[in-house]
Amino acid sequence: MKKIHVSTTINGDETEFVCAPDETLLDVLRDRLMLTGAKEGCGTGDCGACSVTLNGRLVCSCLMLGAEAEGAEIGTIEGMADGDNLHVLQRVFIEKAALQCGVCTPGILVAAKALLEKNPDPTETEIRYWLAGNLCRCTGYDKIIKAVQVAAEEMRSA
């Protein structure tokens, strides 16, 4: 099978990789680039565990081909923190116990960050709507919603 050379930017770093034409972006991130934060929860785009941003738009990396990343700007959970300094969302999720097993957490954090970049003052309904594509089996959603609200308030005050 012919391989495809892809040049892209991931978390601000210019990146190149070679992938099979039928290889998903999720598989490229995890298996070729060792960015294992995005998880495969369902493989059908229903759970959100593999959420990343592509040119500022939230996408399920299990539904994209790696080759489609050509020339794109990709954001993953690994790009949220600034070195050892956690992003406000990451810190507040820990403080508010808005996570348990961790399978869904990276996708939810990427989605919440994308929301707050578009709308820094979302209502509870807007948060619930925006995160509706991210399924969590452990925590329920109340702590997650509260953590996003607290982080949003902190980010607006900064």
C-alpha positions in Angstrom: 0.0 0.0 0.0 1.3 3.4 -0.9 2.2 5.7 2.0 1.4 9.4 2.1 3.7 12.1 3.4 1.9 14.7 5.5 3.2 18.1 6.8 1.2 19.7 9.5 1.4 21.7 12.7 0.5 20.0 16.0 0.3 22.0 19.2 2.3 24.8 17.5 5.1 22.5 16.3 5.7 21.8 12.6 5.4 18.0 12.2 5.8 15.6 9.4 4.7 11.9 9.2 4.1 9.2 6.7 0.9 7.2 6.9 -1.2 4.7 5.1 -4.1 6.2 3.0 -6.7 4.5 5.3 -5.0 5.4 8.6 -7.0 7.6 10.9 -5.7 10.7 12.4 -6.2 9.1 15.9 -4.0 6.2 14.9 -1.3 8.6 13.6 -1.4 10.7 16.7 -1.2 7.7 19.1 0.9 5.2 17.2 3.2 7.3 15.0 3.6 10.5 17.0 3.2 9.0 20.5 0.6 11.7 21.4 -1.6 9.2 23.4 -3.9 11.7 25.1 -6.7 11.3 22.6 -8.4 7.9 23.2 -10.3 5.5 21.0 -13.6 5.0 22.9 -15.9 4.0 20.1 -14.2 4.4 16.7 -17.5 5.8 15.3 -17.4 9.5 16.4 -20.0 9.0 19.1 -18.1 9.3 22.3 -15.7 12.3 21.9 -12.8 10.6 23.6 -10.6 11.3 20.5 -11.5 15.0 20.2 -8.9 17.3 18.8 -9.1 20.7 17.1 -8.3 21.0 13.4 -7.9 24.6 12.3 -9.8 25.7 15.4 -12.7 23.3 14.8 -13.5 20.5 17.1 -13.3 17.1 15.4 -13.3 13.4 16.2 -9.9 12.2 15.2 -11.2 8.6 14.7 -13.3 9.9 11.8 -10.5 11.7 10.0 -7.8 10.3 7.9 -4.2 11.2 8.8 -3.7 12.4 5.3 -6.5 15.0 5.8 -4.2 16.8 8.2 -2.0 18.1 5.4 -1.3 21.8 6.0 -3.6 21.9 9.0 -3.2 23.2 12.5 -4.0 20.5 15.1 -4.5 20.9 18.8 -4.4 18.0 21.2 -4.6 17.6 25.0 -0.8 17.5 25.0 -0.8 21.1 23.9 -3.0 22.5 26.6 -0.5 22.9 29.4 2.4 25.3 29.2 5.3 23.1 30.3 4.5 22.2 34.0 1.8 24.8 34.2 -1.6 23.3 33.7 -4.2 25.1 31.7 -6.9 26.6 33.9 -9.4 23.9 32.7 -7.0 21.1 33.6 -6.3 22.5 37.1 -10.0 23.1 37.9 -11.0 19.7 36.6 -8.6 18.2 39.2 -9.7 20.6 42.0 -13.4 19.9 41.3 -12.9 16.1 40.9 -14.5 16.4 37.4 -12.7 13.2 36.3 -12.3 9.6 37.3 -11.0 6.9 35.0 -9.6 9.5 32.5 -10.7 7.9 29.2 -13.1 10.8 28.3 -11.2 13.6 30.1 -8.8 14.6 27.3 -11.6 14.9 24.8 -13.8 16.8 27.2 -10.9 19.2 28.0 -10.2 19.9 24.4 -13.9 20.4 23.7 -14.3 22.8 26.7 -11.2 24.8 25.7 -12.6 25.1 22.1 -15.9 26.3 23.6 -14.3 28.9 25.9 -12.2 30.2 23.0 -15.4 30.9 21.0 -17.6 31.9 24.0 -15.8 32.9 27.2 -19.0 33.3 29.1 -21.3 30.3 28.2 -24.5 29.5 30.0 -24.9 26.1 31.6 -27.1 25.1 28.7 -24.5 26.2 26.2 -21.8 24.1 28.0 -24.1 21.1 28.1 -24.9 21.5 24.4 -21.2 21.9 23.5 -20.1 18.9 25.4 -23.0 16.7 24.3 -20.7 14.8 22.0 -18.4 13.7 24.8 -19.6 10.7 26.8 -18.5 10.0 30.4 -19.4 6.7 32.1 -17.9 7.5 35.5 -18.5 11.0 36.8 -21.9 12.0 35.6 -21.8 15.5 34.2 -22.5 17.9 37.1 -18.9 18.1 38.2 -17.7 18.5 34.6 -20.2 21.4 33.9 -19.3 23.1 37.2 -15.6 22.8 36.5 -16.1 24.4 33.1 -18.1 27.2 34.7 -15.4 27.9 37.3 -12.6 27.8 34.8 -14.5 30.2 32.5 -14.9 32.6 35.3 -11.2 32.4 36.2 -10.2 32.9 32.6 -12.5 35.9 32.3 -11.0 37.4 35.5 -7.4 36.9 34.4 
